[in-house]
Amino acid sequence: MPVVSESAYLPPRFLRNRHIATIYPSLFRRVKGVQYERQRLFTPDGDFLDLDYSRTGSDRIVIILHGLEGNSSRPYVLGMVSIFNEGGFDTVSMNFRGCSGEPNILLRSYHSGETGDLHTLVQHLSAEGHYKSICIVGFSLGGNVTLKYVGEQGEALNPLIKAAVGVSVPCDLKSGAIELEKRVNYMYMQMFIRELGEKLQVKQTKYPINLDNFNTIRTFRQFDDRYTAPIHGFENAETYWAACSSRQFIPNIRIPVLLLNAQDDPFLGKGCYPYEEAKGHPWFYFEAPQHGGHVGFAGWNAGRYWSELRAFRFINEVFNPA
């Protein structure tokens, strides 16, 4: 313990294919009823974060972090907002820099290990004084940011933060990048490279970014070597991945944290399943359902996805222990 050895997730038979489980929610899911109030938070370095609040009048709030090239309007984010609102929590969905529909100001953007903006939001919520507790739920890249932040803060973590959940987290970035290089995952990789390239084209109007031969880039290693690493102060992709993988920070976690990584996730390599770190850890819970895909976990639960039910139950138990 606390490795959760028996997961309760059992999807419909047609969702037991990893790729269908991954793609189905983005194509067919619609989440209704979420009402956002947008606020802009300026960062210490002169940039901004667009925050989408969904309020119930609670003194408890959940920060929700999306994945790579996602935003606060993605169905998986809206689903998590909906279940926590219904359960009596306010939520704030943080759009990473450049992901809110408006390009950010600076050359630097966001990346898998950028925890400074999350810290800025936590400090902002703490200073406002409206909330007695904060929890964090992060998906994929946002989940890596979540686990890294909670772990690197350790004993110094803001005492308002009571719990966190990561869903489909590439906690070993190199392992995940290598997995996505496989031919069977070509569709996902090219989608991400295309979307990242489009953002660089926008930035090129303000900054000297060399996009010559960009169409030769096929992998995260190539993209991170050429852009992510130098723009954000790393020597190369290897040093970026090594510094920013959240798995190494898990031993320092000091609040209840749950990680949900499906065994059939096409984005995750073997290094993204931290069984050893979870064994005997008093705070870190790791659950690896057999199925689920990447940020999938669909099912027939009155419109709720299993990952949402599991995240809500985990966090709710922190406030209402049996």
C-alpha positions in Angstrom: 0.0 0.0 0.0 -1.0 2.4 -1.2 -0.8 0.7 -4.6 -4.5 0.1 -5.4 -4.3 -3.5 -6.6 -7.9 -4.0 -7.6 -9.4 -1.2 -9.8 -13.1 -1.0 -10.1 -13.1 0.4 -13.7 -14.7 -2.0 -16.2 -15.5 -0.3 -19.5 -18.1 -1.3 -22.1 -16.6 -3.9 -24.4 -16.1 -1.6 -27.3 -14.0 0.7 -25.2 -11.5 -2.0 -24.3 -9.4 -1.0 -27.3 -6.8 1.6 -26.2 -7.2 3.8 -29.2 -11.0 3.8 -29.2 -10.9 4.6 -25.5 -8.6 7.5 -26.1 -10.4 9.0 -29.2 -14.0 8.3 -28.3 -14.5 11.1 -25.6 -13.0 13.9 -27.8 -15.3 12.9 -30.7 -18.6 12.1 -29.0 -18.7 13.6 -25.5 -20.6 16.7 -24.8 -20.8 18.2 -21.2 -23.6 20.6 -20.6 -24.4 23.1 -17.9 -20.9 24.4 -17.0 -20.9 28.2 -16.7 -17.5 29.8 -16.7 -16.5 33.3 -15.4 -13.1 34.3 -16.9 -10.5 36.2 -15.1 -7.0 37.2 -16.2 -4.2 36.8 -13.7 -0.9 38.6 -14.6 2.3 36.7 -13.8 5.4 38.1 -12.1 7.4 38.0 -15.4 4.9 40.2 -17.2 2.7 37.5 -18.9 -0.8 36.4 -18.1 -2.9 33.3 -17.3 -6.6 33.1 -18.3 -8.6 31.4 -15.5 -12.1 30.0 -15.9 -14.0 29.9 -12.6 -17.1 27.9 -12.0 -18.5 28.9 -8.6 -21.0 27.4 -6.3 -20.4 29.7 -3.3 -18.1 27.1 -1.6 -15.1 27.8 0.6 -13.4 24.9 -1.2 -11.9 25.1 -4.7 -10.4 22.6 -7.1 -7.7 23.8 -9.6 -8.0 21.8 -12.8 -5.1 21.6 -15.3 -5.5 20.4 -18.9 -3.2 18.4 -21.0 -0.8 19.3 -23.9 -2.4 21.7 -26.3 -5.7 21.4 -24.4 -7.7 24.2 -22.7 -10.5 24.7 -20.2 -13.2 23.8 -22.7 -12.1 20.3 -23.4 -14.8 17.7 -22.4 -12.5 16.0 -19.8 -12.0 19.3 -18.1 -15.7 20.2 -18.2 -16.7 16.8 -16.9 -14.4 17.3 -13.9 -15.8 20.8 -13.3 -19.3 19.4 -13.4 -18.9 16.6 -10.8 -17.0 18.9 -8.3 -19.6 21.7 -8.7 -22.4 19.2 -8.1 -20.5 18.0 -5.0 -20.2 21.4 -3.5 -16.8 22.7 -4.7 -15.9 25.8 -6.7 -13.4 25.1 -9.5 -10.9 27.1 -11.5 -9.7 25.7 -14.8 -6.3 27.2 -15.6 -5.4 27.7 -19.2 -1.7 27.3 -19.7 0.1 30.2 -21.4 -1.1 30.5 -25.0 -3.9 28.0 -24.6 -6.9 30.3 -23.8 -7.5 31.4 -27.4 -5.1 34.3 -27.2 -1.3 34.0 -27.7 0.7 34.8 -24.5 3.1 37.7 -24.4 6.5 36.2 -23.9 8.5 33.9 -26.0 8.4 31.2 -23.3 5.2 29.3 -23.0 4.3 26.3 -20.9 5.9 22.8 -20.7 5.6 19.6 -18.8 7.6 20.8 -15.8 6.5 24.4 -15.6 5.2 24.7 -12.1 5.7 28.4 -11.6 2.4 29.4 -13.1 0.5 26.9 -10.9 2.4 28.4 -7.9 1.3 31.9 -8.9 -2.3 30.7 -9.0 -2.1 29.0 -5.6 -0.6 32.2 -4.1 -3.3 34.3 -5.7 -6.1 32.1 -4.3 -4.4 32.0 -0.9 -4.0 35.8 -0.8 -7.6 36.4 -1.8 -8.7 34.7 1.4 -12.0 33.3 0.0 -11.0 29.6 0.3 -10.2 27.4 3.3 -8.9 24.6 1.1 -7.5 24.0 -2.3 -7.2 20.7 -4.3 -5.7 20.1 -7.7 -6.6 17.7 -10.5 -4.3 17.5 -13.5 -4.6 15.6 -16.8 -1.7 14.3 -18.8 0.9 17.1 -19.0 -1.2 19.0 -16.4 -1.0 15.9 -14.2 2.8 15.9 -14.5 2.8 19.5 -13.4 0.5 18.7 -10.5 2.7 15.8 -9.2 5.9 17.7 -9.7 4.6 20.8 -7.9 3.3 18.9 -4.9 6.5 16.8 -4.7 9.0 19.6 -5.2 7.2 21.8 -2.6 7.2 18.9 -0.1 6.9 20.2 3.5 6.8 23.8 2.1 3.5 23.2 0.2 0.9 25.8 0.9 -1.2 24.4 3.8 -4.4 25.2 2.0 -3.6 22.4 -0.5 -5.3 19.3 0.9 -5.1 16.7 -1.9 -4.4 16.2 -5.6 -5.2 13.8 -8.4 -3.3 13.0 -11.6 -5.0 11.3 -14.6 -3.1 9.7 -17.4 0.2 11.2 -16.4 3.5 10.8 -18.3 5.5 10.9 -15.1 8.6 9.7 -16.9 8.7 12.1 -19.9 11.4 10.2 -21.8 9.5 7.0 -21.5 6.3 8.6 -22.7 8.1 10.4 -25.6 9.6 7.1 -26.8 6.2 5.3 -26.6 4.7 8.0 -28.8 7.4 7.5 -31.4 6.1 4.1 -32.2 4.4 3.7 -35.6 1.1 2.7 -34.0 1.0 6.1 -32.3 1.9 8.2 -35.4 -1.5 9.9 -35.6 -1.2 11.3 -32.0 2.4 12.5 -32.5 1.7 14.3 -35.8 -1.3 16.0 -34.3 0.7 17.4 -31.4 3.6 18.5 -33.7 1.2 20.2 -36.0 -0.5 22.1 -33.2 2.7 23.1 -31.6 4.1 24.3 -34.9 1.0 26.5 -35.5 1.7 28.2 -32.2 5.3 28.8 -33.1 4.2 30.3 -36.4 2.2 32.9 -34.5 5.1 33.6 -32.2 7.4 34.0 -35.2 5.7 37.3 -35.9 7.2 38.7 -32.7 10.3 36.6 -32.0 13.2 35.3 -34.1 12.1 31.6 -34.2 13.7 29.5 -37.0 11.0 27.3 -38.6 13.1 26.3 -41.5 12.5 22.6 -42.3 9.9 22.3 -39.5 8.1 19.7 -41.7 11.0 17.3 -41.0 10.2 17.1 -37.3 8.5 13.9 -36.5 9.1 13.3 -32.8 9.0 15.0 -29.4 12.7 14.5 -29.1 13.3 16.5 -32.3 10.8 19.2 -31.2 12.0 19.5 -27.7 15.7 19.6 -28.8 15.0 22.4 -31.2 12.4 24.4 -29.4 11.1 23.4 -25.9 14.6 23.0 -24.3 16.4 26.1 -25.6 13.4 28.4 -25.2 12.9 27.3 -21.6 16.5 27.1 -20.4 17.4 23.4 -20.9 20.4 22.1 -22.8 18.4 19.6 -24.8 15.4 17.2 -24.7 17.2 14.8 -22.5 18.0 17.4 -19.8 14.5 18.8 -20.1 12.9 15.4 -19.6 15.2 14.5 -16.7 14.6 17.7 -14.9 10.8 17.8 -15.4 9.6 14.2 -15.0 7.4 14.1 -11.9 8.2 10.5 -10.9 11.4 11.6 -9.1 9.4 14.0 -6.9 6.9 11.4 -5.7 8.9 10.4 -2.6 8.6 14.0 -1.3 4.8 14.2 -1.5 3.3 15.0 1.9 -0.5 15.2 1.1 -2.9 12.6 -0.2 -2.3 12.2 -3.9 -4.0 9.7 -6.3 -2.5 8.8 -9.7 -4.7 7.0 -12.3 -2.8 5.6 -15.3 -4.5 3.0 -17.4 -2.3 0.0 -18.3 -3.4 0.3 -22.0 -2.6 4.1 -22.3 -0.9 4.5 -25.7 0.9 7.6 -24.5 2.7 6.0 -21.5 5.8 3.9 -21.5 6.9 1.5 -18.7 8.5 4.3 -16.8 5.2 6.0 -16.3 3.9 3.3 -13.8 5.5 4.2 -10.4 4.7 1.0 -8.5 7.9 1.1 -6.4 7.3 4.7 -5.3 3.8 3.9 -4.2 4.7 0.8 -2.1 4.9 1.9 1.5 4.3 5.6 0.7 1.9 7.0 3.3 0.4 9.7 1.0 0.8 8.6 -2.7 -1.9 6.2 -4.1 -1.3 4.6 -7.5 -4.1 2.9 -9.4 -3.6 1.3 -12.8 -6.8 0.0 -14.3 -6.4 -2.5 -17.1 -8.3 -0.3 -19.6 -9.0 3.4 -20.1 -6.7 4.6 -22.8 -5.3 8.2 -22.5 -7.7 10.5 -20.6 -10.5 8.1 -21.4 -12.2 6.1 -18.7 -15.7 6.4 -20.3 -18.6 4.4 -19.1 -22.3 4.3 -18.4 -22.5 6.3 -15.1 -25.3 8.8 -15.8 -22.9 10.9 -18.0 -20.0 10.7 -15.5 -16.7 9.2 -16.5 -15.1 6.8 -14.1 -12.0 9.0 -13.6 -14.3 11.8 -12.5 -16.1 9.6 -10.0 -12.8 8.3 -8.7 -11.2 11.7 -8.4 -14.2 13.1 -6.6 -14.5 10.2 -4.2 -10.8 10.4 -3.4 -10.8 14.1 -2.7 -14.2 14.0 -0.9 -12.8 11.3 1.5 -10.0 13.7 2.5 -12.7 16.0 3.8 -15.0 13.3 5.1 -13.0 10.3 6.2 -14.8 7.2 7.0 
